[in-house]
Amino acid sequence: MTEAFHILKVALDVPLDRVFDYSTDRMDAKIGQYVVVPFGPRKMVGVVVGIANQSTIEAKKLKSIIRLDDEIIFDEASFKLFQFCSQYYHYPLGQTILSAVPSRLKQTDKKAMAKKYLYRLTPKAIQLGVDHLSLRQTILKRIVMALIDATLLDEASLRSISPTWKKAMETLDGMGWIEKEEVKLEDARDLTKATIPSLNEDQQAAFDAILKTKDRFHPWLLFGITGSGKTEVYIRLIEESLKKENAQVLVLVPEINLTPQLESRFRSRFQKFSLVTLHSHLTDNERLTHWRLAKGGKAHIVIGTRLSVFTPMPHLSLIIIDEEHDASFKQQEGLRYHARDVAIFRAKSENIPIVMGTATPSLETWFNALHTKDVKKFGFLKLTSRAVEASKLPNIQCIDIAKSNTIKGFSPYLIEAMRDRLTKQEQSLIFINRRGFAPVLLCASCQWTGRCHRCSSRLVVHLNQKRLRCHHCGHDEKMPLQCPSCGNTDLYPTGLGTQRIEETLKEFFPEARILRVDRDSTRTKEALNDLFLNMKNRKIDILIGTQMLSKGHDFPQLSLVGVLDTDQALYSPDFRASERLFSQLMQVSGRAGRSHIKGEVYIQTAFPNHPLFAALKTHDYEHFAHELLKERELAELTPFAFLVLLKGEAHQLTHVMQFLNDAMEKARSLSNQVTVYHPVRPIMERLKGMERAQLVLQATSRGALQKLLDDWVPYLRENKLGQKVKWVVDVDPIEF
């Protein structure tokens, strides 16, 4: 090589744990720039992670870059974060980096910024219906059914239905089935100057304590009952942080549906500062624009979901994680990181404070704040009363459905309570974590149930479309008129789903204004915004929702919460199930009585005396967490141990089991400090046509486990059996 050339070390989005050498005559190349390079027969976008003067590859075999872009997509702090994630989660560096940047940066050809559209069905399409489409038009059917459910869909929602949505929409447009309207990038909707509430004693103490660590790393757990004003503490801390010139603040929320209400509140308090959001309901162009504003230091506040933890922010001074316990912070595909843990590492490496707020902390965070034997890792702050002085915690009651004759899934006590709220012109929330009409279609004669042929699950009844759908793989089929097994025509939906509850409540309360909120009905960002506006303006009497509504929302006129069908979680073999159930019920209960109106919660259960419900009725998370920690310690489970899950799937189970058994033997040979369990089938034994199995690694030392993984993961990558099996290593798994 002559001195006129540089060797660029390029990380690519490929499942190989290495970087690739390319030559360039650009002497101004910098680490962090992205490039387009030849890779086999195709062109790929990569990122420069190193620059050298020589390569181990022969000069004549060394390929040259195609294009070097001037934009630097990450700084030194971001690169350190990527390296940590790649090493800790044992995921290739190139895939780690490129999974964290906006998708438009990964396109090899630059295109003009596309317009954003919303799509709806034409009257013709609604009249003809989905059954007018042929059996082979599966994608078209899925899109049409989604449009029937949601009325309007944006491009992000259509993309989640099928990667070939554009072609499908062209077909539907040619049939005269589709209408579309252009949507402009939104400005802030409500910039009315908000009233600033006074801090109560607990809020002030928390604010003062955190403020003392504003210039150094310190993790804080802000533990406050629902409605205790954690958000106001966040706002005061942000105000202090932004007093520094060019300072930036990152606020992480678990789900998209929390963003609109939080964004509106923040905008009204920070009108002089630039605020952007980052989440999957943005178009690719919107996301890239917001990301660049943050990277350039022009966005002072970034509110985003888990991927936002990687957003480059050159003047980051504070990180806040709202609802830190939420499982949505754990990525379940690709790079399986936990945004909370990555955020803590980032705060430590950038020497800034991090605040984690919740009414129901994860046991790991609770342990770190209160129960570490040598020294507490996290600062602990507690908010014991609700921020609105007249607001009290709701009264929680369990209705024994074994002793109460339910009417279409509803206890008479709950029906009467809802009727009372309608009379008082107050709002009610009915919570069930299952969408669709009913979970099972049952034959009264032979007990046949509709099952998915691709998954180990039953098909869910969607009565409005007269379809059976699998909520795991997306398979759907027409609801049969007679039993495929015995020919009996007496088929009936059994169990409860959000659609069935909506139909039942319309029958009970025909005068009530009822809204169902689930993934089927809120596929667009606009649907969520309309929900909050209509609740605020009291245009909704009864809200029916899934876990989307269980946390973070403030509905002042909502005084009653009814919870249906919770008992299934009590039977789960997952050791985290009771922790998740308690958190979910505590959070959804906290939606009631957040203003001056007294709140009540009715939980329908066959086990009203279960210890979980006893702790829930007294709002005693601390006692519940203490008992759970004793169980975890006896079983040597997290947070007293560290876990790794190796999951494999293939069309043939023998390939999966052979691969996992081989992996088990290898792991056992590498360390005697790590317990390696035999492979087992998960509850969902088959998913999307793939047979599945998994094995667990367990150790009381994180270092011992990581040392084993350093040798074990490369072995798995080189194992020929792994070519027949799709496998993944999940460090610190939260689902089994």
Phi, psi and omega in degrees: 000141175273167182289349180280001182239149172247153170257120179262128173272113189246129174267130182242160180277068179226152184280049179233131185273067180199168173247166188237139182270133174223150179264155176207149174264004177279109183277355181260012181298144181227152174296134181103348176282149176257149187228159169253127185226156173283137177219101187064225182276358186239170174257140181226152173270133178226181181232135178285120180243000178191155179228130182225169178259350179211164183224155176284348179272141179300144184303321183288340180264351183282127180272153180262153177292155177269318181209140174243118182275146183288336185289132174263120190266351173208154178259187184297320180296319179294320180296322177298322179294317178298318180297319177300312182296319179298317183285316185287319182266001175054060182228139184307140184300317181299316179291327177298311182294312187282347173279347185258354181256156180304142187298331181294335178290339184269002178277131183287334180249128178280131180237163177295150180298122184283152175283156181255135181232154167249143184240145175218163177279147174280161176305326178299315180295318180296321181292316182286320176079169186293332181290348176286341179278154182283165182297331183280345183273060186297313183295319178300319180297316181299317181293316180298316180295323178294322178290327176295319181291315191257348183072305180238141175226141174264178186293324179297321179292320179294322179296327179289338178282317181200138176293343179260029185298327183297316179296320179296320180292326175298319178296314180295323178296319177296333178277352183079028185259352190234138168241148179220153177225141180282139178241129179276158175300133188280144166265175177299136185278323187225100182254023175298133181295122184281149172288142183259112181286155175281148177279138173279182186299315180295316180298317181296319180296319178295315179301314182296320182295315181292324183298331180293341181250021187295341184250016179208168179289129172199120177275136181236135168260116175262096184264111182220141177302160180301133180081014184275359176090033178297322182297323179295324175296317177304312184298317180296322178293321178295317178304317179294318181297320185283358173289337174287143180296130177066011183296151178230150180229136177251126178242117181260132175237152187286327186221159182300322187293345175277343189290313186301315182292318179294319179299316181298317180294319180293318181299322182291336181262340184235056185290338181272356184242152179277129180234133176230157176244153178224111179198173190284351176278356174278152172288166178302321181291319178298315182297317179296318179299313180295320180297318180292325176297320178292315182296326180276000179080006182275337176268117183280327180234129176242121175250123183203169177275189195305322183295339181295344180298339180267359184299124178292125180223102189295339183238038183295128183236349182199139173240134176237133176242112179271140183054056188299339183286345194293135181293342180295343177286348178264121177284131185254004177222156178062233176289107188269065181271161170250118186299327178296313182292321178294321180296322178296316177299317181296317179298320180293316182290332179261002175056053179228159179284156176225133183243126179245115184249141178186158172268344182222078184302150170297151182297329178297314180292319179300317179297316181294332182274329189233334195243005176294130189292319185276303181209142180292128181281326183246148169287147184240124179231140188232131174251116190258349181227159180287149185292322176281120190303320183280352184276134178238158176298143183292153174279121183255127179233145175257130177260120181282101183286349175287337181249357181244131179282104181282150178246107182053041176092355183248132173288145176304327179296318181290320179299316181294322178296321178292321178297321179297320178294322178297321179296321181277359183060040173252166186256150180236151175235125174254122186248128170211135185267053178206117178272179185089182181274311180205148184286342186218138167258121190242139174270125182291340184271303186251002179067021175299142172231146179290123181237149178284132180281352180254342184228159176274062183211161176273153177278139182267137181282126170244095193291324182301324180263357183054048182233156170250130184231144171265123181277004179257316183247350179090356179301139174217154180210163180291140179293126183291149178274339177218159184296125178296341183271311186240352179086359181294140181266358181272076177254135180217144177289137178231148185093175185244142172220168185299322180293320179292320177298318178301315180296318180295316182291328175294328177288317179291317186232075184299337182274349185280149174266111190245136177230131176261131181235108174207186183296330180289327187260350183230058181279347181245155177297326182296326180296322179291319178298318179297322180301308183296321180294316181291324176293318180297321182271009176058040176267002179234133178263317183230126178252130177247124186211163175261200183297347175304332184254009189276355186206153167079346186266147181239104178245098189300330184266006181272117185242351182227133172237128174246130183246125182248146166054060180264345194292338183300329180291338180288342181264356188293139176283350179287125184294345178271356189300316182292324177298316180294318182296314180301315180299314182297315181290322177297318181293313182291327176297326181290354176285342186269140172066038183276352178246221183276351182274137178293136181256146176225147179230129176245121178249118179274122183207154174271357183230063184296341181263008179298139181306327180298315181289328178298316178292325181295318183295332179261006180055038187256076178295324186298316178293318180298314180297321179300315180292320178296320180296325177296320178295316182296321181294319178296323182271358184054053177246166180306137012267013180269356178210170182238140188237151171225138181243124173257116182249137178228149176210146179199170179291333179245126182297326181301324178294318181296311183294323179295316179296315183291322177296319177296318178296321179298313181297319180295316181298319180295330180283343185272335184202141173258006177263355182242129175275127180244116183272160178292152176297143177223162174275139174284173178302315175272086186293328180231132181222125179054038176082004182251134176280138190234150172203167184204160172223155186244138171250136185223135179209150176273353178241121177297323180296318179296321180292317180294324178297318177297316182297327180302326179265329188284316183297315175301324177298317180296322181294329182268350182292125181297331177297331180294342177288339179265350186235136171273115186230159180210142175259122181248106179276133184056057181293152176243354178231137178237000000 
